[in-house]
Amino acid sequence: MLYKILIVLATLIWGSSFVVVKDTTDVVSPAWILVVRFALAAFILALVYVRKRELYFRKDYIAFGALFGFLLFMGYYLQTIGITDTTPGKNAFLTGTYCVMVPFFAWAISRRRPHVFNIVAAVMCVGGIGLVSLGSGFSMSFGDLLTLCCAVFYGLHICFVSKFSQDRDIYVLTMWQFFFVALFSLLSGAIFEQPPRWEALDWNTWASLLYLGIACTALALLFQNIGQQKLPPSTASLLLSLESPFGVAFSVAFGAEVLTGRMVCGFVLIFAAILVSELAPGILAKRKQE
């Protein structure tokens, strides 16, 4: 039960981050938010796992950390830019569509054919996205589109980590991922964005940045990793999908969003698609074994 609680706590923290990020982008541009968030998280993990320091500078850890970090950077960067042109709740739910994409990416990368339930879930998900995002005249906001693109990179990240992290220490790999996300964010910020006037930031902004780095990145990831070590993948995936409804709940609670009936139907359809994609194949397999 403890491990389930840890994963739920991680999703609760991540759900709260959508509102925090939305507010912080009013003061600090997306790339620079990621610089602070991931540099801080990388530093914390390096300190926490210093006993593993003999692995820190192995070439394979650095190389795969750079690959994973690039995919994670693209996911977070597109998501953070996207939230500036959509609501936190829609950003949360559209991000969650990566759960449906993963089986198809795994098919391309690892030659694992998706189950028929994955195809059904994909159709349901597309319908839900339409209800949530499409406005009058079937138009979609630029922020919604970027959020869907970020889900693609999150899905690719999961598949590449699953394929290439075998027999390697996931904590050290994660530290390098965070380092490279911070590095890529720094380069993007220097090229495409104006750096913030750090000395002019108020305490609320710094508190938000610290919360994103410590709680939403380093701590939540630690909770996730501990929980996933002890729980079946299907259970962990189902619990992790709670991030999306938590994101909407926080968005509504803090007045960042007003739900319409159409959006609620879309959220329900997307969440149902995630459940079908994650749970149905395992349930069917168990029944065949009985």
N, C-alpha and C positions, 0 to 999 in steps of 0.2 A: 504493500500500500504506500510506503514511504516513497518509492521510486516513481509511482504514478503521480504523487503529490508534487514531486520535484519537477516533472515535466509540465504539469499544469501550471505551476508557478512560473516556469520559463515562458509559457505561452501568454500568461497573464502580464508578465513584464513586457514582452514583445507587443502585446496588444496595446498597452499604454504608450508605447513609443511612437505610434502613428500621430497622435495628437501633439506629443512633445516635438517631434520632427517638424510637423506642420507649423507650429508656432515659432520654432527656432529658425526656419528658413526665411522668416520675415526680417531677421537681423543678420544671419550668417548664411552665405551662399552654400549650395549643396556640397561641393567638393571640399570646402574648408570644414564643414561639419564632419565629414567622413575622416579628414586628416586627424582631427582631435579625437574622434570616437575610436578609431582603430589603432592609432599610435598608443593611446592610453591602454587599450585592451591588450595589445601586443606586449607592452611593458609589464603589465600585471601578470600575464601568463608566463613571461620569461622569469619573473621573480618567483612565482608559485611553483614552477617546475624546474627550478635551478638545479635540482639533483639530477636532471636529465641532460645537463649542459654538454656532456660528451657527444650528444647527438645534434646539437645546435648547428654546427657548421659542416655537417655532411652534405656533399653535393646533391645527392638525390632529394634530401629534405628541402634544400633551397630551391631546386628546380621544380619539384612538384608544388612547393609552396607558392612559387611565382605563378604557375599555371592555375592553381585553385584560387589564388588571390586575384588574378585578373578576372576570372569568371565572377567571383564574389563582388569585386569592385564594380563591374558592369551592372550587376543586379542591383546593388545598393545605390549606385550613382543614378541610374535611370529611375529607380523607385523614388529617390529623394527629389529629383527634378520633377517627376510626375506628380508628386503630392502638392506641388505649388500650383497645379492647375486642376485639381480635383479635391474631393473631400477625403478626410482620413479613413472613413468607413469604406468608401469605394476603393481606395488605395489598398486597404487591408484585404478585402475580398478578392480583388483582381490579382493581387500578389499570390494569394493562395491557390490560384489555378495551376501553379507549377506542379502540385501533387498529381494532377491529371496528365500533365505533359511527360512526367518522368518515365512511365512505362514505354512510351514511344521513343524517347531518347535512348533508353537502355537497349531497345531493339537495334537501333543504329550503331551504338557503341559496343555493346556486349553480345549482340546477336541473340537476345532473349526476346522471343516473340510476345507481344502484348496479348492479354486475355480478351475475350469478347466483351467482358465487363468494362475493360479499359476504353473500348471503342464507344460503348453505350455512355460511359461517363463523360467522354469527350464531347459527344453530341449534347448531353445535358448541360455541360459546362458552357458551351457556345451559346445555348439558349439563355442561360443565366446571365452571361456577360452582356448579351443584347439587352435584357431587361434592366440591368444595372446601369449600363453605360450609354446606350444609344438614346439620343435626344430626339426632338421632333425632326422629321425628315431623315431619320436613321443616321444622324451625325454622331460622331464620337469625339470627345474632347481630346486635345493633344496630351493632357496629363493621363487620361485613361489609356491611350495608346502606348505611351512610354511605360506605364505600369505593367501592361501586358508583355511588353518587350523585356522588362526586368524579370518577369516570371520565367521567360525562356532561359535566361542566364542562370537563375536559381536552379532550374531543373537540370541544366547541363552541369552545373557545379556539383549537384548531388550525385549524378551518374559518374562523373570523372573521379570524385572522391571515393565512391564505392569501388570503382575498378582499380584505381592506382594507389590506394592507401593501405592495401593489404600488407601485413607483416611490417608495417611501420607504425611508429608511435603517433597516434592521432593528436595528442596534445602538442607535441613539438611541431607537427604539420600545421596545426591550427594557429600556433604562434606565428609561423612564417606567413601563413595566409593573411593574418591581420597586419603583419608588417608590410606586405606588398600591397594590400588594399590602401594602407596609409600612404605608401610611396606613390602609387598610381593616382591617388586623390590629390596629392601634393603637386604632381606634374600637371594634372588637369586644371587644378586651381590656379597654378602659376601661368598657364597658357590661356585659359578661357575665362577666368573669373578674377574679379578684383578681390584682393585679400581684405578681410575685415580689419577695422581699427581695433585691435585686441584690447588696447588700454581703455577704449571707450565702452566696452561691453559691460552691461550691468550684471549684478549678482544673479538675477533670475536666468539670464542667458548662460552664464558659466555653470550654474546649477543644472540646467538642462543638458549641457554638453557633458558634464561629469556623470549625470544619470545615464545618458546614452552610452558612454564609454564603459562605466563600471557595471551598472545593473543590466542594461539591455544587450551588451556585447559580451564582456568577460564573465559575469556571474550567470546570466541566463544560459550561455553556452555550456558552462560547467554543469549546471543543473541538468541540461539536456543530455550531456555525455554520460553522467552518472546514471541517469534513469535508463538510457538506452542500453547500457551494459547489462541490465538486469531484467529488461522487459522484452517480450516478443516484438519483432518489427511491426506487425500489424497493429498491436496495441499502442506502441509508441507513435506510429504515424497518425492514428486516429486522434490521440491526445494532442499531438502537435498541430493538427488542423484546427484546434480551438483558438489559435491565434487570430484567425479572421473574425469570428463573432466577438471575441474580446475587443478587437480593434474597433468594430462598429459600436459596441456598448460604451467604450470610453469616449468615442466621438460624440455620441448622442448625449452622454452624461455631462460633457463639458461644453455642450451647445455648439459644437462644430458641425453638426449635421441634423437635418430634419428628414426623418424617414417618410417615404411615400409607400403606398401599397405596392406599386410596381417594383420598387427597389427591394422591398421585403421579399416578394416572390422571387426576384432574381437571386438574392442572397440565399434563400432556402434551396433553390435549384442548384446553385454552385456548391453549397455545402453538401447536398445530397449526392452530387456528382463525385465529390471527394470521398464520401463514405463508400459509394459503389466501387470506385477505383481501388480504394485501399482495403476494403473488407470482404467484398463479394468473392473474389478468387480464392481467398483463404478458407472461407466458409464452405464453398463448393468442394474444395479439396478435402476438407475434413469429412464431409458427408460421404464422399466416394470411398474413404478409408474405413468407414464404419460398416 
